[in-house]
């Protein structure tokens, strides 16, 4: 993200990330600022009539008199926090491949030979059931023992229950599971603690390095278990983050205010307006920051935009602050788009004299 010559001068184009800047102030300020905007627009109309000038766009940042000017309203972003899964990284291959690989390795070692695997596990029947089985097992475990069993058990024991339930639901015989599930659970837990099971999205390394080099404080805030730090180390990006907040270690989950407050403290930010959160889940990565008056970016990698955004629209409508511009200008398809927006906004203003 090199600072180009074009980035050395202030442009009058709207900031692409925060065209609706009220997201960078508490929602309670919305009406007051709308009134300020209306007053400003009226004054501009009058000035245009008397001076022969047309009305200027209220988003024009080049005019310090504008109540929407970047320096007065939006301020500079000092820190960026990222969700992990679906934002920075994804499972390498598929969850079902990892589960079957480890189950197969242990069954063959225990019973001896490929023939016993074929005899004991109907892979053709089990494989297509695994994804749905995993989803159901995970949801049930999270409902019964929230936040990876925080305060009740360690995360490895928590995941052991998910793994056992997944294989049962997928049709692996109880006789086989009674023999191998403990070793399969250990192997899977260790596997998902390294880059054997995770991969960064292609654009992530360059973005993280560029933001870090430009002086922005970086952190990870994720509903994840105790393996998050080792995973980031294995993926080679841990050095770029000042802090990593995993809900399973804190006992606090997004969208709880406490986890964002802790992030603000660790980032040395004075207000929530100075810290941008980036994530791929509306409930945890959009509504949480929205409640705190934090700027956010919604990463919609799989074009889930329509179904996911319905809750946000309804909540904003109920608060009387709904505007489709909110999600349209705060949604990116990948983090390359986020990098482009930082080039055009934060870096531009940061390098100005």
C-alpha positions as CSV (number, residue, x, y, z in Angstrom):
1,X,0.0,0.0,0.0
2,X,2.6,2.5,-1.1
3,X,1.6,6.2,-0.8
4,X,1.3,7.4,-4.3
5,X,1.9,11.0,-5.5
6,X,-1.9,11.3,-5.8
7,X,-2.2,10.4,-2.1
8,X,-0.1,13.4,-1.1
9,X,-2.9,15.9,-1.9
10,X,-6.3,16.3,-0.5
11,X,-9.1,15.5,-2.9
12,X,-12.6,16.6,-2.8
13,X,-14.1,13.2,-3.5
14,X,-16.3,11.6,-0.8
15,X,-14.7,9.1,1.5
16,X,-15.7,5.7,0.2
17,X,-15.8,3.9,3.6
18,X,-17.8,6.4,5.6
19,X,-20.1,8.2,3.2
20,X,-22.7,8.1,6.0
21,X,-20.5,9.4,8.7
22,X,-23.0,9.0,11.5
23,X,-21.6,5.5,11.9
24,X,-18.6,7.1,13.5
25,X,-20.6,8.9,16.1
26,X,-23.1,7.5,18.7
27,X,-26.6,7.0,17.3
28,X,-27.9,9.5,19.8
29,X,-26.1,12.2,17.9
30,X,-27.8,11.5,14.7
31,X,-30.7,13.9,14.9
32,X,-28.5,16.8,16.1
33,X,-26.1,16.2,13.2
34,X,-28.9,15.9,10.7
35,X,-30.1,19.3,11.8
36,X,-26.6,20.7,11.5
37,X,-26.4,19.3,8.0
38,X,-29.7,20.9,7.1
39,X,-28.5,24.2,8.4
40,X,-25.3,23.9,6.5
41,X,-27.1,23.0,3.3
42,X,-29.4,25.9,3.7
43,X,-26.5,28.3,4.1
44,X,-24.8,26.8,1.1
45,X,-27.9,27.4,-1.0
46,X,-28.1,31.0,0.2
47,X,-24.4,31.5,-0.6
48,X,-24.9,30.0,-4.0
49,X,-27.8,32.3,-4.7
50,X,-25.9,35.5,-3.6
51,X,-22.5,34.6,-5.0
52,X,-23.6,32.8,-8.1
53,X,-22.2,29.5,-7.0
54,X,-23.9,26.2,-7.1
55,X,-24.7,24.2,-4.0
56,X,-21.7,22.1,-3.0
57,X,-22.1,18.5,-2.0
58,X,-22.3,18.2,1.8
59,X,-19.8,15.4,1.7
60,X,-17.1,17.6,0.2
61,X,-14.3,17.2,2.7
62,X,-12.1,19.9,1.2
63,X,-14.2,22.6,3.0
64,X,-13.4,22.8,6.7
65,X,-16.8,24.6,7.3
66,X,-18.7,21.4,6.4
67,X,-20.2,19.6,9.4
68,X,-19.4,16.4,7.4
69,X,-15.8,17.4,6.9
70,X,-13.4,14.5,7.7
71,X,-11.3,16.4,10.3
72,X,-14.4,17.6,12.2
73,X,-16.6,14.6,12.2
74,X,-14.9,11.5,11.2
75,X,-11.4,11.9,12.5
76,X,-8.5,9.5,11.8
77,X,-8.6,5.7,12.3
78,X,-5.9,4.8,14.7
79,X,-6.6,1.1,15.0
80,X,-8.2,-1.7,13.1
81,X,-9.5,-5.0,14.6
82,X,-10.3,-8.1,12.5
83,X,-12.5,-11.1,13.0
84,X,-10.6,-14.3,12.2
85,X,-12.7,-17.0,10.5
86,X,-14.2,-15.8,7.2
87,X,-12.3,-12.5,7.4
88,X,-8.6,-13.2,7.7
89,X,-8.6,-16.9,7.1
90,X,-10.6,-20.0,6.1
91,X,-10.4,-23.7,6.7
92,X,-8.0,-25.2,4.2
93,X,-9.9,-27.6,2.0
94,X,-13.0,-28.7,3.9
95,X,-13.8,-29.6,7.5
96,X,-15.1,-33.0,6.4
97,X,-11.8,-33.8,4.7
98,X,-9.9,-33.1,7.9
99,X,-12.3,-35.1,10.0
100,X,-12.2,-38.1,7.6
101,X,-8.4,-37.9,7.3
102,X,-7.8,-38.2,11.0
103,X,-10.5,-40.8,11.5
104,X,-9.0,-42.9,8.7
105,X,-5.5,-42.6,10.1
106,X,-6.5,-43.8,13.5
107,X,-8.8,-46.6,12.4
108,X,-6.1,-48.0,10.1
109,X,-3.5,-47.7,12.9
110,X,-5.8,-49.3,15.4
111,X,-7.3,-52.1,13.3
112,X,-4.5,-52.6,10.8
113,X,-4.8,-51.9,7.1
114,X,-6.9,-50.2,4.5
115,X,-9.2,-53.2,4.3
116,X,-10.4,-52.7,7.9
117,X,-11.1,-49.0,7.1
118,X,-13.3,-50.1,4.2
119,X,-15.0,-52.7,6.3
120,X,-15.6,-50.6,9.4
121,X,-16.5,-47.1,7.9
122,X,-18.8,-46.6,4.9
123,X,-17.0,-43.5,3.7
124,X,-19.3,-43.0,0.7
125,X,-22.2,-42.7,3.2
126,X,-20.4,-40.8,5.9
127,X,-18.8,-38.1,3.8
128,X,-21.9,-36.3,2.5
129,X,-23.4,-36.2,6.0
130,X,-20.4,-34.7,7.7
131,X,-20.9,-31.0,6.9
132,X,-24.5,-31.0,8.2
133,X,-23.5,-33.2,11.1
134,X,-20.7,-30.9,12.1
135,X,-23.0,-27.8,11.9
136,X,-25.6,-29.4,14.1
137,X,-23.1,-30.7,16.6
138,X,-21.4,-27.3,16.9
139,X,-24.6,-25.4,17.4
140,X,-25.8,-27.9,20.1
141,X,-22.6,-27.7,22.0
142,X,-22.4,-23.9,21.8
143,X,-26.0,-23.7,23.1
144,X,-25.4,-26.1,26.0
145,X,-21.9,-24.9,26.8
146,X,-21.5,-21.4,25.5
147,X,-18.2,-19.8,24.6
148,X,-16.2,-23.1,24.2
149,X,-17.1,-24.1,27.7
150,X,-15.4,-21.1,29.4
151,X,-15.4,-21.6,33.1
152,X,-16.6,-25.2,32.8
153,X,-14.0,-27.1,30.8
154,X,-11.0,-26.4,28.6
155,X,-11.5,-25.9,24.9
156,X,-10.0,-29.2,23.9
157,X,-12.6,-31.1,26.0
158,X,-15.3,-28.9,24.5
159,X,-14.2,-29.8,21.0
160,X,-14.0,-33.4,21.8
161,X,-17.7,-33.4,22.4
162,X,-18.3,-31.7,19.1
163,X,-16.1,-34.2,17.2
164,X,-17.8,-37.3,18.8
165,X,-21.3,-35.9,18.1
166,X,-20.3,-35.1,14.5
167,X,-19.2,-38.6,13.7
168,X,-22.2,-40.1,15.5
169,X,-24.6,-37.9,13.5
170,X,-22.7,-38.8,10.3
171,X,-23.2,-42.5,10.8
172,X,-19.9,-43.8,12.1
173,X,-20.6,-46.8,14.3
174,X,-20.5,-46.4,18.0
175,X,-18.2,-49.5,18.3
176,X,-15.6,-47.8,16.2
177,X,-15.9,-44.5,18.0
178,X,-15.6,-46.1,21.4
179,X,-12.2,-47.3,20.3
180,X,-10.8,-44.4,18.4
181,X,-12.6,-41.2,19.3
182,X,-10.1,-40.0,22.0
183,X,-7.1,-40.2,19.7
184,X,-9.1,-38.7,16.8
185,X,-10.2,-35.9,19.0
186,X,-6.6,-35.1,20.1
187,X,-5.3,-35.2,16.5
188,X,-8.0,-33.0,15.2
189,X,-7.6,-30.5,18.0
190,X,-3.9,-30.2,17.3
191,X,-4.4,-30.1,13.5
192,X,-6.8,-27.2,13.8
193,X,-4.2,-25.3,15.9
194,X,-1.8,-24.9,12.9
195,X,-1.7,-24.0,9.2
196,X,-2.3,-27.6,8.4
197,X,-6.0,-26.8,8.7
198,X,-6.1,-23.0,8.0
199,X,-5.1,-20.7,5.2
200,X,-5.1,-16.9,4.9
201,X,-7.1,-15.3,2.2
202,X,-4.7,-14.3,-0.6
203,X,-4.9,-10.5,0.0
204,X,-4.4,-10.7,3.8
205,X,-0.6,-10.7,4.2
206,X,-0.1,-7.6,2.0
207,X,-2.9,-5.7,3.7
208,X,-1.8,-6.5,7.2
209,X,1.8,-5.6,6.5
210,X,0.8,-2.3,4.8
211,X,-1.5,-1.2,7.6
212,X,1.1,-2.1,10.2
213,X,3.8,-0.1,8.3
214,X,1.5,2.9,8.1
215,X,1.4,3.1,11.9
216,X,-2.1,1.7,12.4
217,X,-2.5,-0.5,15.5
218,X,-3.8,-3.9,14.6
219,X,-5.7,-6.4,16.7
220,X,-7.8,-9.6,16.3
221,X,-11.2,-9.8,18.1
222,X,-12.8,-13.1,17.5
223,X,-15.3,-15.6,19.0
224,X,-12.7,-18.3,19.0
225,X,-11.0,-20.7,21.4
226,X,-7.6,-20.7,23.0
227,X,-5.8,-21.8,19.8
228,X,-6.2,-18.5,18.1
229,X,-2.7,-17.1,19.0
230,X,-0.9,-20.3,17.9
231,X,-2.8,-20.3,14.7
232,X,-1.8,-16.8,13.9
233,X,1.8,-17.7,14.6
234,X,1.6,-20.7,12.4
235,X,0.1,-18.5,9.6
236,X,3.0,-16.1,10.0
237,X,1.1,-12.9,10.8
238,X,1.0,-12.8,14.6
239,X,3.8,-10.3,14.8
240,X,1.7,-7.6,13.2
241,X,-1.0,-7.6,15.9
242,X,-0.6,-5.7,19.1
243,X,-3.3,-7.8,20.7
244,X,-5.4,-10.9,20.1
245,X,-8.7,-11.2,22.0
246,X,-10.3,-14.7,21.8
247,X,-13.6,-15.0,23.5
248,X,-12.8,-18.5,24.8
249,X,-10.0,-17.1,26.8
250,X,-11.8,-13.9,28.0
251,X,-15.2,-15.4,28.7
252,X,-16.7,-12.5,26.7
253,X,-18.1,-12.9,23.2
254,X,-18.9,-10.5,20.5
255,X,-21.2,-8.6,20.2
256,X,-20.8,-7.9,23.9
257,X,-19.7,-4.3,24.6
258,X,-17.0,-5.5,27.0
259,X,-14.9,-7.2,24.3
260,X,-14.9,-4.0,22.2
261,X,-14.1,-1.9,25.2
262,X,-11.1,-4.1,25.9
263,X,-10.0,-3.7,22.3
264,X,-10.2,0.0,22.5
265,X,-8.1,0.0,25.7
266,X,-5.4,-2.2,24.2
267,X,-5.3,-0.1,21.1
268,X,-4.7,3.0,23.2
269,X,-7.7,4.7,21.5
270,X,-9.6,7.5,23.4
271,X,-12.9,6.9,21.7
272,X,-14.7,4.1,19.7
273,X,-14.6,6.4,16.7
274,X,-10.8,5.8,16.4
275,X,-11.1,2.0,16.0
276,X,-12.5,0.2,12.9
277,X,-13.7,-3.3,13.2
278,X,-13.7,-5.7,10.2
279,X,-15.7,-8.9,10.1
280,X,-18.0,-11.2,8.1
281,X,-20.9,-11.8,10.5
282,X,-23.7,-9.2,10.8
283,X,-24.8,-10.2,14.4
284,X,-21.3,-10.0,15.9
285,X,-19.2,-7.8,13.6
286,X,-21.8,-5.2,12.6
287,X,-24.4,-4.9,15.3
288,X,-21.8,-4.9,18.1
289,X,-19.8,-2.0,16.7
290,X,-22.9,-0.2,15.7
291,X,-24.2,-0.2,19.3
292,X,-20.8,1.1,20.4
293,X,-20.7,3.9,17.8
294,X,-17.7,2.2,16.2
295,X,-17.0,2.3,12.4
296,X,-17.2,-1.1,10.8
297,X,-16.6,-2.9,7.6
298,X,-18.8,-5.9,6.7
299,X,-16.8,-8.5,4.6
300,X,-19.3,-10.2,2.3
301,X,-17.1,-12.8,0.6
302,X,-20.0,-15.1,-0.4
303,X,-22.6,-12.5,-1.5
304,X,-24.6,-13.3,1.6
305,X,-25.6,-9.6,1.6
306,X,-29.4,-10.0,1.3
307,X,-30.2,-12.5,4.0
308,X,-27.6,-11.3,6.4
309,X,-28.4,-7.6,6.2
310,X,-32.1,-8.0,7.0
311,X,-31.5,-7.9,10.8
312,X,-29.4,-4.7,10.4
313,X,-32.1,-3.0,8.4
314,X,-34.8,-3.9,10.9
315,X,-32.7,-2.7,13.9
316,X,-31.8,0.6,12.2
317,X,-35.4,1.2,11.2
318,X,-36.5,0.5,14.8
319,X,-34.1,3.2,16.0
320,X,-35.2,5.7,13.4
321,X,-31.8,5.8,11.7
322,X,-32.2,3.4,8.8
323,X,-30.4,4.3,5.6
324,X,-29.5,1.8,2.9
325,X,-26.3,3.8,2.4
326,X,-25.1,2.4,5.7
327,X,-24.5,-1.1,4.5
328,X,-23.9,-0.3,0.9
329,X,-20.9,1.8,1.7
330,X,-19.6,-0.3,4.5
331,X,-19.6,-3.7,2.7
332,X,-16.7,-5.1,0.8
333,X,-16.4,-8.4,-1.1
334,X,-12.8,-9.0,0.1
335,X,-10.0,-7.2,2.0
336,X,-8.4,-6.0,-1.2
337,X,-11.3,-3.5,-1.4
338,X,-10.6,-2.5,2.1
339,X,-7.0,-1.8,1.2
340,X,-8.1,0.3,-1.7
341,X,-10.4,2.4,0.6
342,X,-7.6,3.0,3.1
343,X,-5.4,4.2,0.2
344,X,-8.0,6.7,-0.8
345,X,-9.0,7.9,2.7
346,X,-6.8,7.3,5.7
347,X,-3.5,7.3,4.0
348,X,-4.4,10.4,2.0
349,X,-5.3,12.4,5.1
350,X,-2.4,11.0,7.1
351,X,0.2,12.2,4.7
352,X,-1.2,15.7,4.3
353,X,0.9,18.5,5.9
